[in-house]
């Protein structure tokens, strides 16, 4: 399956199961990890008319917010189809400079890196 426009097809990682202690000050919905299976070609900026190709590539490891996009079945796998703009990091680096965040996997949180 090849997505259209700026959509990205992602195979989410299986959720980790186990016993843990949740401290109320740090509870939040963690990002979902996944692997990119396929990407669209890109799209035009509606304001400027400039063409923006998709920066994400097949095989990239990405972090995105859970429960976004569309659940789709691809070759018997439960995948997620989302817009590239909904991806926070790619291979551990911010996808776009304008996002201004990095993902801190050790603490499962977002930290600011820019002056945004």
C-alpha positions in Angstrom: 0.0 0.0 0.0 1.4 3.4 -1.0 -0.1 6.3 0.9 -1.1 9.5 -1.0 0.0 13.1 -0.4 1.9 13.5 2.9 0.6 10.4 4.7 2.8 7.8 6.3 2.0 4.1 7.0 3.4 3.0 10.3 3.6 -0.3 12.1 3.3 0.5 15.8 5.4 -1.4 18.3 3.6 -3.8 20.6 2.8 -2.1 23.9 5.1 -3.0 26.7 3.4 -5.0 29.4 4.6 -5.4 32.9 4.2 -4.1 36.4 5.1 -0.5 37.2 4.6 2.2 39.7 2.9 5.3 38.5 3.8 8.6 40.2 0.9 11.1 39.8 3.1 14.2 38.9 4.6 12.3 35.9 1.6 10.6 34.5 0.8 11.3 30.9 0.1 9.5 27.7 3.4 8.4 26.3 4.2 8.6 22.6 3.8 5.5 20.5 6.8 4.1 18.8 6.7 2.5 15.3 8.4 1.7 12.1 7.6 3.4 8.8 6.4 0.9 6.2 5.5 3.3 3.3 5.3 7.0 2.6 3.4 9.3 0.2 5.1 11.6 -2.2 4.4 14.9 -0.5 2.0 17.8 -0.9 1.7 21.5 -1.6 1.6 24.2 1.1 -1.8 25.8 0.8 -0.5 29.2 1.7 2.7 29.5 -0.3 2.0 26.9 -3.1 5.5 25.4 -2.4 5.8 21.7 -2.9 7.0 19.8 0.2 8.2 16.2 -0.3 7.8 13.7 2.6 11.0 13.7 4.7 10.3 10.3 6.4 11.6 7.2 4.7 10.7 3.5 4.8 12.4 1.9 7.8 12.6 5.0 9.9 11.8 4.7 13.6 9.3 7.3 14.7 7.4 8.6 17.7 3.8 9.8 17.4 0.8 10.6 19.6 -1.4 7.5 20.3 -4.9 7.5 18.9 -4.2 9.7 15.8 -4.7 8.8 12.2 -6.5 5.9 10.8 -6.2 2.2 11.7 -5.7 0.1 8.6 -4.8 -3.5 7.8 -1.7 -3.9 5.6 -0.5 -7.4 4.7 -2.3 -8.8 7.8 -0.7 -6.3 10.1 -2.6 -3.6 12.2 -1.0 -0.3 11.0 -1.7 3.4 11.4 -2.0 5.9 8.6 -1.1 9.4 9.7 0.0 12.7 8.2 3.8 13.3 8.5 3.1 16.5 10.5 1.8 14.2 13.3 5.2 12.6 13.8 7.3 14.1 16.5 10.7 12.5 16.0 12.4 10.3 13.3 15.3 8.1 14.3 15.6 10.1 17.6 15.8 13.5 16.0 13.1 16.2 15.6 11.4 15.7 12.2 11.2 19.4 11.4 13.1 22.3 12.9 9.9 24.1 13.7 8.7 21.4 16.0 11.3 22.4 18.6 11.1 19.2 20.7 13.1 16.1 21.3 11.9 12.8 22.7 13.6 11.7 25.9 13.1 7.9 25.7 14.7 7.3 29.1 12.1 9.4 30.9 9.4 9.0 28.2 8.7 12.7 27.9 9.2 15.7 25.6 11.9 18.2 26.3 12.3 21.6 24.6 15.3 22.2 22.5 14.5 25.4 20.7 13.3 28.9 21.7 9.7 28.1 20.8 
